């Protein structure tokens, strides 16, 4: 499972000229579900979204989590995060879960986060969406529940 977390001052999702979700300060999460993602992948992503310290304290250091600042959350499904661009000019999506599996895992993440004290908004799974953000920082983090995107130098 791959998630892109963007710290935002505000974000919204529009479908067919209608705004269906809007948040103030918090995180926009773009979530891609991979083939064979498990409950452990869901738990990893949910924990990181809740507790990763991406918000600045009074000294300007990232010491506060989404829960600490009582921020909001907007989760949008995005299978293209699993695109492989290694060969040719067209991405391959073989690593992306099939729609039914992806919808189930996406909903597990949403449900788990809705049980927390964090206000959660969502896009519409499988729908063409216009996502608008006011990225704060910009602060953007990439999470991979299987550790594939860890940078080693």
N, C-alpha and C positions, 0 to 999 in steps of 0.2 A: 504494500500500500504506500502510495506516495501522496504527501500533502505539501502544498505551498502555503505558508502562513505569511500574510501581509498585515503589518500593523497599519491601521487606518484611522483617520479622523471621522470618516463616514464611508459607507458603501451601500450600493443598491443593486437589485437585479430587476430587469425589465423584460417581459415576455409579451410579444405582440402589442407593443405600445402601452402596456400597462405595468406599472411598478408593482411587483408582487412581494418584495422584501426590501427592507431598509434598516440599517443600523447606524448608530453614532459611533463613538470611540470604541475600538475593539480590534478584532481580527477578522479578516476575510480568509477563509480556508478553501483552496481549490483542492479537491480530493479525487485521486485516481485509484481505482481498485485493480489489483493485479490478479492474474490467474493463480488459483490456490491460496489466496489470502485466507487467514484463519482468525479465530477469536483472539489469538495472541497479537496479531497485527492490529486488529481493532483496538485492543487494550492499550498497546503502545501509542498509537496515534491519539487516542482520547486522553491519555495521561499527559502527553506532551502538550496538546492544545490547552489543557487546563492549567498546567504548571510551569511551562517554559517562561522564563523571565525575559520578556521582550519590551517592557514598558519602563520608562526612565523614572528614577527617583529624583529627589530635590537636587542631587549633585550631578544629574545627567547620566548616571550609570543605569544600565538595564538591570534593575533589581526587582521589578514588580511583574507578577503574572497577570493574566487576564482576570483571574478571580480577585487578586489583590486590588485592582483598580475598579472592580465591578463593571467591567467592560461587556460589550455585546459581541455576538458571534454570528457570522454569515457563512454558511457552508454551501459550496457549489460543487456538483459533480463535474469531473473533467477527465474523461478517459484518455485524452491526448497526452496527458502527463506520462503515459506508459508507451508513447511512441518511440520507436527505434529509428534513428536517422543515420545509422552507421553505414548502410549500403544504399546506393542509388540516390534519387532525389525525392522519392515519395516515402513518407514514414510508414513503417510496418507497425501494426497494433496487435501482434500476436501475443504480447505479454499482458494485454488488457483483458480483464475478466469479461465474459459474455454478459449481456445486459441483465439477465435475471439474477445471476450471481452478484454482479456489481451493485445492483439495486438493493439486494439484501444486505450486503456489507456496508454500503453507504448509509442505509437506514439504521443499522446497528450503531454506527458512529453517532448519527444524529440523536437517536434515542438515548444513548449513554450520556451525551452532553446535555440533553434536555433534563435529565435527572439531577444534574448539578444545579448550582445557583445561578448559572450563566444564562442570560436571555439568548435564545437561539432562533435565527431565521434561516431559511433555506431557499435555494433555487428550486427548479422543477427538474427532476431526474430525466435525462434524455431529451430535454427540450433545448431549442436554440435560444440562448439567453444573451442579453446585453448586460455586462457587468460593469458598473461604474464605481471607481474608487478614488478616494483622496488618500494616497499612500503617505504615511507619516514617517519621515526620516530621510529617505525611505528605509524601512526595515522589512526585509523579506528573508524568510528561512525555508529551507528545503528539508523535509523529513522523509526518510525512507525506512519503513518498518523492518526491512531486511538488511539495512546497512549498506546497500549497494552504492549509494551516492556519497559515501564518506571520502573526503579529500585527504590524500596522503602526500606529504611532500618530503 
